Amino acid sequence: MLETSTYRLRALEPEDVVWLHKWENTSSIWWLGSTLTPYSQATLLKFAEGEHDIYKDKQLRLMLDYKDTEQAWKTVGAVDLYDFDIRNLRAGVGIAIDEAERNNGHALAGLNLLHEYAFKHLGLHQLYAEVPADHQPSINLFQKAEYIDCELRKEWVKGTKKWCDVVLFQLLNRD
């Protein structure tokens, strides 16, 4: 369920701290989430080594690996479920692809695996994503993944220099 011939989603491992440290400490994108300060490697190691239960934590991060031409797995990103709502069977979706690995189809493959996991294993009814209205690559990604553009939220997040509109996308489980 979490693997194809070329991609897999997997749990965090202690060795993933190098990736987490790089991504979580990119201050230029902090405004997209709720981070306002850098994370130490020690803090991230505790997180990676901890138990992760979506029912308890209301969130889950899975690492995205790609099998390269040498048939070795290579970490290219991560996908997140957040704001897990057990009553309404929905969760928000986040995705991060390492800058060196962007525009190679990894994000769409990761989302497709996440959809299968969320809908078939967790039994969710819907997933949603909040995308900055001026971030066309992310808008294109969620449209390719068959999410429906259902709402424009005016000045929804505070960017680095201005308030930014956000597009709400939804994907409903039709199985």
Secondary structure, DSSP 8 states (H G I E B T S, - for coil): --B-SSEEEE---GGGHHHHHHHHT-GGGGGGTT--S---HHHHHHHHHS---HHHHS-EEEEEEEE-TTS-EEEEEEEEEEEEETTTTEEEEEEEE-GGGTTSSHHHHHHHHHHHIIIIIS--SEEEEEEETT-HHHHHHHHHTT-EEEEEEEEEEE-SSSEEEEEEEEEE---
